Amino acid sequence: MSNSEQSLTLVILAAGLGSRFGGDKQLAELGPNGETMLELSLKSAYKAGFSKAVLIIRPELAPMLDQALMGKFADNFSVEYCVQSMDDLPTAVEDFVDLSQRQKPWGTAHALWSARDHVHGPMAVINADDFYGDSAFSLLAEGLSTANDDWMMVGYPINLTLSENGGVNRGLCKVVDGKLVDVAEWLEIRQDASGLTGMLSEERQVIADNAVVSMTCWGFKPDIFAVIEQELSEFIKIHGKQPKTECYLPSVVQAHIDNNSHATSKWGVKVSVAQESWYGVTYPEDAEWVKVKLQQTLTTK
């Protein structure tokens, strides 16, 4: 079966704890009709042609999600749950792990790897607590339906992703000829007297106003799981006995880009830039602002 004939799966990272927000952001009712961001993304994905969603969750979220999503989708759109379990690790690295000291899951790369038995074709990967807009899912569906092996990312102009209530962390992207070359995690990005600035390598630096950032809006082919297994295994060999370290999905993507930088193949991570605003809640104070923005955005369509 060609990629163009395969069904598209949306994988949603929904196991987060929302520590800065102070609760489960994936259950916050922020839409104009009381929808969660997760529900809005599922509806956008369905409109764009996705036929299945896999939600990666903590076990205790299942009954609450059942209640929130019951009866919301057509029979030809399936929603499955996948639990991110700390002991679901590559067998080759089990001796490098001390689960008795582990205090949190292994991060977003491990979360996606946890869904490996649920996804068998091209997939989009997003956060449960972010609003991406219909156009992002249309771009993902179009890109994932091509016959080549490229991965893809939908990026956002940085000024459309900031919070008025404090600094935010963002993956700043370097894009050359439409493909991702580098994504670096910048911390505490905010507008101040020096303009737009953020922390990189423990130093506050100026950021270009037209920078593109990754907001966890990826498109992958099934080979992502083998890449994650390799990178996660290397990560655990080094950090497996530490209680809180996490393996992040952008780090896995970057490692694969670097490993293929001198290859003769034309594989890459294609970048599309969304033209709609991204909305997300980092702080409790963001919630009311996001409600207003979603009301304006979704009632004017």
Disulfide bonds with the S-S distance in Angstrom:
none
